[in-house]
Every structure is written in C-alpha cells, then in structure tokens.
Amino acid sequence: MAAHPASGAHEPSRLGAFTVWQLRSTEGGSAGLEFARSSIDPSRTVLVHAAPSRLDVEVLANGEHLIAIGRDLRPQGDEETPMTRLVIDGTRVLRTQLWPGEADLGSVVLLPGGEAGVLQSWVTDPDRSSWTWSLELRGRAP
C-alpha cells in the first residue's frame, strides 16, 4: 500500500522496503489487545480509523527492526474525531486526532484488524455529526 506522496514516505535507508505498523489498545487484558498489524510501503505517516483512546504503537522496518515507538498515546483535547494521524518523529511515534481534509487524500488508512487502504474521498457534514468517505483497498493472490 503506497503512502501519500507528501508524507515523506519513501526513505528506504531507514524505513526499509516495507514497514510494519503494530497498534495495541492499552485497555483490556494485562497486556492490552491487538488493534491492528499492517505491512505497508515505507511511510512516516498513517491515518487510523476508529483508533482506541489509549494506544501503543511500534513501527518495524521490514518487519524486523524497531525504528519508532509510541506508548500510551492518547487524544489531546475533548473533541472526538473519526481519524487519528500517527507520525514517526525520530524514534518516537506521535498522535493527533483529525477530521481529514483535501491534503489527506491519498494517505494510507489502517483499519481495525490491520487492513490498509488509500483514502480516496472524505466529506464531513457542517455540524460534524456524520461523514462520508471512500477507501481504495488492493490485494493480490497469495
């Protein structure tokens, strides 16, 4: 799954040929619960749909080498949003909540369970009570 061109996505020397994003809810069970695990093209930024309120994140180059980590990441502020942006900043992963806009089209979106797609469209009602969005999912035979 390719990342948004403006995201600084391709940096093979550090991110490898692909990155694995491992997301765990820190709530539930003694070690939390897996929310998503996804292998995508190298990317410093992903969007996450319906992310848990408390999240641990690990990003691995080629599924082996830990390159960034975020622990107990929580939304800032009171506004609930349907999307979360995760960004690699050095060796840390940072979290922000957002309502996607034009600049986010083409971004990789991770879904619960680990499926990854590309954001094709996003429209939010003026009162933010509902939204309509489109995601492109691609696959290949095993």
Z-matrix of the N, CA and C atoms (Angstrom, degrees):
N
C 1 1.448
C 2 1.517 1 107.33
N 3 1.310 2 117.70 1 120.15
C 4 1.457 3 121.76 2 -177.42
C 5 1.516 4 111.35 3 -81.94
N 6 1.308 5 115.44 4 147.92
C 7 1.459 6 121.21 5 -179.13
C 8 1.517 7 111.10 6 -91.32
N 9 1.306 8 114.56 7 164.41
C 10 1.460 9 123.17 8 176.78
C 11 1.524 10 109.14 9 -56.48
N 12 1.329 11 119.03 10 132.87
C 13 1.450 12 120.98 11 -176.16
C 14 1.527 13 114.17 12 -58.68
N 15 1.314 14 119.12 13 -30.36
C 16 1.459 15 121.72 14 -176.66
C 17 1.522 16 112.62 15 -85.81
N 18 1.318 17 118.58 16 2.42
C 19 1.461 18 120.87 17 -173.72
C 20 1.519 19 113.62 18 -87.26
N 21 1.323 20 119.06 19 3.15
C 22 1.457 21 120.27 20 -175.86
C 23 1.514 22 109.92 21 67.36
N 24 1.316 23 115.84 22 36.10
C 25 1.445 24 122.12 23 -167.46
C 26 1.518 25 114.60 24 -66.37
N 27 1.295 26 118.28 25 -50.68
C 28 1.461 27 119.38 26 -168.83
C 29 1.519 28 111.28 27 -92.39
N 30 1.314 29 114.88 28 109.93
C 31 1.456 30 122.94 29 177.24
C 32 1.521 31 106.72 30 -143.51
N 33 1.351 32 116.62 31 68.61
C 34 1.455 33 120.59 32 -172.07
C 35 1.522 34 115.17 33 -54.42
N 36 1.342 35 119.11 34 -31.76
C 37 1.454 36 119.66 35 -177.20
C 38 1.526 37 111.68 36 -61.29
N 39 1.327 38 118.01 37 -31.99
C 40 1.468 39 121.41 38 -178.93
C 41 1.520 40 111.72 39 -106.43
N 42 1.310 41 117.14 40 -41.22
C 43 1.460 42 120.54 41 -173.73
C 44 1.525 43 113.27 42 -89.26
N 45 1.323 44 118.58 43 -13.23
C 46 1.454 45 120.68 44 178.82
C 47 1.518 46 112.29 45 81.20
N 48 1.330 47 116.07 46 -170.25
C 49 1.467 48 121.87 47 -179.55
C 50 1.527 49 110.97 48 -75.98
N 51 1.346 50 116.39 49 -26.09
C 52 1.462 51 121.57 50 175.08
C 53 1.521 52 107.87 51 -153.02
N 54 1.323 53 115.52 52 162.36
C 55 1.461 54 120.27 53 176.33
C 56 1.519 55 108.85 54 -121.78
N 57 1.315 56 115.25 55 146.13
C 58 1.462 57 121.94 56 173.84
C 59 1.523 58 106.47 57 -110.27
N 60 1.330 59 115.05 58 122.68
C 61 1.468 60 121.83 59 176.04
C 62 1.521 61 106.90 60 -102.48
N 63 1.341 62 116.28 61 117.83
C 64 1.462 63 122.91 62 178.23
C 65 1.518 64 108.03 63 -109.08
N 66 1.318 65 116.79 64 119.93
C 67 1.460 66 122.35 65 -178.47
C 68 1.522 67 108.93 66 -120.21
N 69 1.332 68 116.03 67 129.32
C 70 1.468 69 122.21 68 178.14
C 71 1.513 70 109.24 69 -127.78
N 72 1.328 71 115.50 70 136.45
C 73 1.453 72 120.58 71 169.57
C 74 1.520 73 106.92 72 -73.53
N 75 1.333 74 117.32 73 135.23
C 76 1.466 75 118.98 74 178.52
C 77 1.518 76 111.24 75 -85.38
N 78 1.311 77 117.00 76 -1.16
C 79 1.463 78 121.71 77 178.04
C 80 1.520 79 108.97 78 -102.22
N 81 1.303 80 116.34 79 138.78
C 82 1.458 81 120.69 80 178.41
C 83 1.513 82 111.74 81 97.46
N 84 1.294 83 116.59 82 118.04
C 85 1.458 84 121.15 83 179.89
C 86 1.515 85 111.52 84 73.97
N 87 1.306 86 116.33 85 165.85
C 88 1.470 87 120.23 86 -177.67
C 89 1.522 88 112.31 87 -70.29
N 90 1.330 89 117.75 88 -26.80
C 91 1.467 90 121.22 89 -179.61
C 92 1.523 91 111.88 90 -114.79
N 93 1.328 92 117.13 91 14.79
C 94 1.461 93 119.91 92 -177.21
C 95 1.521 94 110.85 93 78.98
N 96 1.315 95 115.25 94 -173.23
C 97 1.466 96 121.12 95 -178.38
C 98 1.517 97 109.84 96 -129.88
N 99 1.340 98 116.23 97 137.59
C 100 1.457 99 119.04 98 177.63
C 101 1.525 100 109.77 99 -63.22
N 102 1.316 101 116.11 100 130.93
C 103 1.466 102 122.18 101 177.59
C 104 1.518 103 110.42 102 -100.99
N 105 1.337 104 116.94 103 -46.13
C 106 1.464 105 120.82 104 -179.85
C 107 1.518 106 109.44 105 -159.83
N 108 1.298 107 115.53 106 147.12
C 109 1.466 108 123.41 107 170.69
C 110 1.512 109 105.47 108 -139.10
N 111 1.331 110 115.87 109 119.84
C 112 1.456 111 119.54 110 -172.37
C 113 1.522 112 111.44 111 -139.92
N 114 1.327 113 116.46 112 134.71
C 115 1.462 114 122.81 113 174.22
C 116 1.518 115 107.90 114 -99.92
N 117 1.336 116 115.88 115 122.78
C 118 1.470 117 120.75 116 -178.49
C 119 1.521 118 109.29 117 -135.87
N 120 1.335 119 116.02 118 168.20
C 121 1.461 120 120.34 119 171.82
C 122 1.517 121 108.29 120 -57.08
N 123 1.337 122 117.51 121 154.66
C 124 1.469 123 119.90 122 -178.90
C 125 1.524 124 111.75 123 -51.83
N 126 1.324 125 115.34 124 129.37
C 127 1.460 126 120.17 125 -178.90
C 128 1.516 127 109.85 126 -153.04
N 129 1.321 128 116.90 127 137.86
C 130 1.461 129 122.41 128 175.47
C 131 1.530 130 111.21 129 -87.87
N 132 1.338 131 116.62 130 -14.43
C 133 1.461 132 121.11 131 -174.27
C 134 1.525 133 110.01 132 -136.96
N 135 1.339 134 115.80 133 137.07
C 136 1.461 135 121.23 134 170.97
C 137 1.519 136 108.22 135 -138.00
N 138 1.329 137 115.09 136 156.54
C 139 1.459 138 121.42 137 169.00
C 140 1.514 139 107.03 138 -101.95
N 141 1.321 140 116.79 139 150.63
C 142 1.466 141 122.06 140 178.81
C 143 1.515 142 107.41 141 -129.01
N 144 1.336 143 116.24 142 127.10
C 145 1.459 144 120.38 143 177.64
C 146 1.523 145 109.49 144 -87.67
N 147 1.335 146 116.12 145 130.72
C 148 1.463 147 123.53 146 174.48
C 149 1.528 148 112.64 147 57.45
N 150 1.316 149 116.69 148 45.31
C 151 1.463 150 121.26 149 -179.92
C 152 1.523 151 110.91 150 -65.05
N 153 1.321 152 116.97 151 147.24
C 154 1.467 153 120.40 152 175.36
C 155 1.528 154 110.96 153 -60.96
N 156 1.315 155 116.31 154 158.04
C 157 1.461 156 119.97 155 -178.48
C 158 1.528 157 112.52 156 -69.26
N 159 1.306 158 117.90 157 -25.09
C 160 1.469 159 122.54 158 175.13
C 161 1.516 160 107.39 159 -127.90
N 162 1.335 161 115.65 160 129.20
C 163 1.459 162 119.90 161 -168.14
C 164 1.522 163 111.41 162 -140.56
N 165 1.326 164 116.41 163 134.61
C 166 1.463 165 122.80 164 167.99
C 167 1.527 166 106.75 165 -105.44
N 168 1.333 167 116.31 166 137.92
C 169 1.464 168 121.29 167 -177.47
C 170 1.522 169 109.17 168 -132.02
N 171 1.328 170 115.69 169 135.86
C 172 1.458 171 122.16 170 170.14
C 173 1.524 172 107.25 171 -129.35
N 174 1.337 173 115.42 172 137.33
C 175 1.464 174 121.19 173 177.53
C 176 1.515 175 107.16 174 -119.78
N 177 1.341 176 115.38 175 127.00
C 178 1.455 177 121.03 176 -176.88
C 179 1.524 178 110.81 177 -119.68
N 180 1.331 179 116.78 178 132.11
C 181 1.457 180 121.79 179 173.70
C 182 1.520 181 107.53 180 -75.14
N 183 1.324 182 116.11 181 128.58
C 184 1.466 183 122.77 182 179.65
C 185 1.523 184 112.97 183 54.07
N 186 1.329 185 116.61 184 24.55
C 187 1.453 186 121.64 185 177.18
C 188 1.512 187 114.36 186 73.68
N 189 1.358 188 117.99 187 6.71
C 190 1.458 189 121.01 188 -174.36
C 191 1.515 190 114.60 189 -124.21
N 192 1.315 191 118.22 190 -44.81
C 193 1.463 192 122.14 191 -170.57
C 194 1.519 193 110.55 192 -103.13
N 195 1.334 194 115.85 193 118.03
C 196 1.458 195 121.06 194 179.22
C 197 1.523 196 109.35 195 -65.88
N 198 1.340 197 116.48 196 122.94
C 199 1.462 198 119.96 197 -179.55
C 200 1.528 199 112.32 198 -115.35
N 201 1.339 200 117.48 199 -20.64
C 202 1.467 201 119.86 200 179.11
C 203 1.518 202 109.23 201 -156.92
N 204 1.338 203 114.11 202 152.46
C 205 1.460 204 119.69 203 -176.92
C 206 1.529 205 109.81 204 -147.22
N 207 1.305 206 115.88 205 146.13
C 208 1.460 207 122.47 206 173.59
C 209 1.516 208 108.01 207 -136.87
N 210 1.312 209 117.55 208 131.16
C 211 1.460 210 121.40 209 -178.00
C 212 1.517 211 110.79 210 -117.75
N 213 1.323 212 114.33 211 134.96
C 214 1.465 213 122.91 212 176.73
C 215 1.533 214 111.67 213 48.43
N 216 1.336 215 115.32 214 48.03
C 217 1.466 216 121.00 215 179.12
C 218 1.523 217 109.01 216 -73.15
N 219 1.337 218 115.77 217 129.14
C 220 1.463 219 121.56 218 -177.63
C 221 1.517 220 109.49 219 -127.69
N 222 1.339 221 116.22 220 153.00
C 223 1.469 222 118.75 221 176.03
C 224 1.527 223 110.16 222 -63.84
N 225 1.317 224 116.39 223 145.96
C 226 1.462 225 121.78 224 174.85
C 227 1.523 226 107.85 225 -96.33
N 228 1.303 227 118.25 226 138.47
C 229 1.460 228 121.43 227 179.72
C 230 1.519 229 111.80 228 83.86
N 231 1.323 230 114.84 229 -179.19
C 232 1.463 231 121.16 230 -175.19
C 233 1.515 232 114.29 231 -98.79
N 234 1.341 233 117.51 232 -16.86
C 235 1.458 234 119.73 233 -174.79
C 236 1.525 235 111.16 234 -70.32
N 237 1.320 236 115.47 235 128.65
C 238 1.452 237 120.54 236 174.73
C 239 1.521 238 108.43 237 -88.87
N 240 1.326 239 115.68 238 133.73
C 241 1.457 240 120.80 239 178.61
C 242 1.522 241 108.73 240 -129.52
N 243 1.317 242 117.70 241 155.81
C 244 1.451 243 120.05 242 -178.53
C 245 1.523 244 114.48 243 -79.17
N 246 1.324 245 117.45 244 -13.90
C 247 1.458 246 120.82 245 -176.32
C 248 1.528 247 111.04 246 -127.22
N 249 1.318 248 113.40 247 149.74
C 250 1.461 249 123.30 248 175.69
C 251 1.521 250 107.21 249 -123.18
N 252 1.326 251 116.27 250 139.02
C 253 1.463 252 120.29 251 172.78
C 254 1.522 253 107.38 252 -105.85
N 255 1.349 254 115.59 253 129.63
C 256 1.453 255 122.30 254 173.49
C 257 1.522 256 107.75 255 -111.88
N 258 1.334 257 116.17 256 130.81
C 259 1.467 258 121.42 257 -176.37
C 260 1.521 259 109.26 258 -130.49
N 261 1.331 260 116.18 259 132.98
C 262 1.455 261 121.07 260 172.81
C 263 1.521 262 107.66 261 -78.82
N 264 1.343 263 115.55 262 124.36
C 265 1.462 264 123.00 263 178.19
C 266 1.532 265 106.37 264 -127.54
N 267 1.327 266 116.23 265 95.33
C 268 1.468 267 119.96 266 -173.49
C 269 1.514 268 109.29 267 70.00
N 270 1.336 269 116.16 268 -116.20
C 271 1.466 270 120.35 269 177.12
C 272 1.523 271 111.55 270 -107.95
N 273 1.345 272 116.35 271 7.23
C 274 1.464 273 121.13 272 179.22
C 275 1.523 274 110.12 273 -104.76
N 276 1.321 275 114.59 274 154.56
C 277 1.464 276 121.14 275 169.41
C 278 1.523 277 106.83 276 -109.54
N 279 1.331 278 116.05 277 129.92
C 280 1.461 279 122.14 278 179.52
C 281 1.516 280 109.63 279 -109.07
N 282 1.337 281 116.26 280 151.04
C 283 1.469 282 122.29 281 -177.89
C 284 1.519 283 110.19 282 -121.68
N 285 1.339 284 115.51 283 136.55
C 286 1.463 285 121.87 284 168.79
C 287 1.517 286 107.95 285 -139.23
N 288 1.315 287 115.51 286 148.04
C 289 1.458 288 121.94 287 175.87
C 290 1.526 289 107.94 288 -93.22
N 291 1.316 290 117.29 289 148.96
C 292 1.453 291 118.98 290 -179.13
C 293 1.516 292 112.66 291 -157.24
N 294 1.333 293 112.76 292 160.50
C 295 1.455 294 123.42 293 164.76
C 296 1.524 295 104.41 294 -103.15
N 297 1.321 296 119.31 295 112.43
C 298 1.465 297 119.75 296 -176.40
C 299 1.525 298 112.13 297 -56.62
N 300 1.319 299 113.88 298 147.78
C 301 1.456 300 121.64 299 177.61
C 302 1.513 301 110.13 300 -130.16
N 303 1.291 302 115.62 301 -170.39
C 304 1.475 303 122.73 302 -177.87
C 305 1.531 304 111.49 303 -53.35
N 306 1.327 305 117.13 304 -41.95
C 307 1.467 306 120.86 305 -177.30
C 308 1.528 307 112.68 306 -65.96
N 309 1.338 308 117.92 307 -18.43
C 310 1.461 309 121.11 308 -178.36
C 311 1.517 310 113.51 309 -88.83
N 312 1.341 311 117.41 310 -11.43
C 313 1.461 312 119.68 311 178.83
C 314 1.525 313 109.11 312 -61.62
N 315 1.317 314 116.14 313 136.10
C 316 1.457 315 121.64 314 -176.24
C 317 1.518 316 113.32 315 93.69
N 318 1.330 317 117.57 316 -5.94
C 319 1.469 318 121.35 317 179.57
C 320 1.521 319 110.82 318 -76.79
N 321 1.316 320 116.14 319 150.65
C 322 1.460 321 121.58 320 173.64
C 323 1.517 322 108.50 321 -74.69
N 324 1.333 323 115.81 322 135.21
C 325 1.465 324 122.78 323 177.41
C 326 1.521 325 108.11 324 -119.71
N 327 1.338 326 116.48 325 125.88
C 328 1.455 327 121.70 326 174.51
C 329 1.519 328 108.72 327 -93.90
N 330 1.317 329 115.50 328 134.03
C 331 1.459 330 121.94 329 179.17
C 332 1.525 331 109.79 330 -105.73
N 333 1.338 332 117.35 331 157.72
C 334 1.465 333 119.44 332 175.08
C 335 1.529 334 109.45 333 -51.88
N 336 1.314 335 116.44 334 134.47
C 337 1.456 336 121.20 335 -177.52
C 338 1.517 337 112.47 336 97.77
N 339 1.337 338 118.21 337 -23.17
C 340 1.456 339 120.48 338 174.08
C 341 1.510 340 116.86 339 110.94
N 342 1.322 341 119.10 340 -4.38
C 343 1.467 342 119.58 341 175.24
C 344 1.523 343 108.38 342 -62.27
N 345 1.336 344 116.69 343 142.90
C 346 1.465 345 121.35 344 179.67
C 347 1.520 346 108.93 345 -124.65
N 348 1.321 347 115.52 346 137.57
C 349 1.455 348 121.50 347 178.31
C 350 1.515 349 110.17 348 -138.48
N 351 1.327 350 115.50 349 178.52
C 352 1.458 351 121.43 350 178.79
C 353 1.525 352 108.19 351 -112.53
N 354 1.330 353 116.46 352 128.63
C 355 1.457 354 122.19 353 -179.77
C 356 1.524 355 109.68 354 -68.00
N 357 1.332 356 116.56 355 117.65
C 358 1.463 357 122.52 356 -178.43
C 359 1.523 358 113.08 357 -97.52
N 360 1.334 359 116.59 358 -36.44
C 361 1.467 360 120.29 359 179.04
C 362 1.520 361 109.16 360 -155.70
N 363 1.337 362 114.91 361 156.02
C 364 1.458 363 121.25 362 177.43
C 365 1.516 364 108.01 363 -153.83
N 366 1.332 365 116.50 364 126.29
C 367 1.458 366 122.02 365 176.61
C 368 1.521 367 107.36 366 -133.06
N 369 1.336 368 116.15 367 128.06
C 370 1.459 369 122.05 368 179.19
C 371 1.519 370 108.79 369 -112.67
N 372 1.347 371 117.24 370 133.84
C 373 1.458 372 120.54 371 174.43
C 374 1.523 373 108.95 372 -61.87
N 375 1.339 374 118.07 373 149.93
C 376 1.466 375 121.06 374 -177.14
C 377 1.530 376 114.16 375 -54.13
N 378 1.329 377 117.89 376 -35.03
C 379 1.467 378 119.51 377 -179.76
C 380 1.535 379 112.91 378 -88.94
N 381 1.309 380 116.07 379 4.12
C 382 1.471 381 123.71 380 179.30
C 383 1.535 382 112.96 381 58.04
N 384 1.304 383 115.75 382 30.00
C 385 1.460 384 119.28 383 177.56
C 386 1.531 385 111.82 384 -88.20
N 387 1.327 386 116.63 385 -16.96
C 388 1.466 387 120.27 386 177.62
C 389 1.523 388 109.47 387 -156.88
N 390 1.320 389 114.97 388 163.93
C 391 1.453 390 120.90 389 -179.98
C 392 1.515 391 108.84 390 -150.08
N 393 1.315 392 115.05 391 159.51
C 394 1.458 393 122.44 392 177.19
C 395 1.516 394 106.49 393 -129.54
N 396 1.326 395 115.46 394 132.48
C 397 1.452 396 117.80 395 179.78
C 398 1.506 397 111.05 396 -144.74
N 399 1.332 398 114.52 397 161.73
C 400 1.453 399 121.50 398 -178.80
C 401 1.527 400 108.34 399 -131.20
N 402 1.319 401 114.89 400 136.62
C 403 1.453 402 121.91 401 -177.81
C 404 1.524 403 108.40 402 -128.51
N 405 1.319 404 116.92 403 132.89
C 406 1.464 405 120.88 404 175.65
C 407 1.516 406 108.57 405 -95.45
N 408 1.327 407 115.40 406 125.31
C 409 1.452 408 121.90 407 176.69
C 410 1.514 409 108.14 408 -112.63
N 411 1.327 410 116.60 409 136.83
C 412 1.460 411 121.42 410 178.63
C 413 1.513 412 108.24 411 -123.63
N 414 1.305 413 115.43 412 154.14
C 415 1.452 414 120.22 413 177.42
C 416 1.511 415 110.24 414 -149.78
N 417 1.307 416 114.89 415 173.16
C 418 1.460 417 120.79 416 175.31
C 419 1.513 418 108.28 417 -147.77
N 420 1.292 419 115.09 418 155.52
C 421 1.466 420 120.64 419 -178.59
C 422 1.523 421 109.98 420 -64.20
N 423 1.325 422 116.44 421 144.14
C 424 1.483 423 119.73 422 -179.88
C 425 1.520 424 111.77 423 -65.94
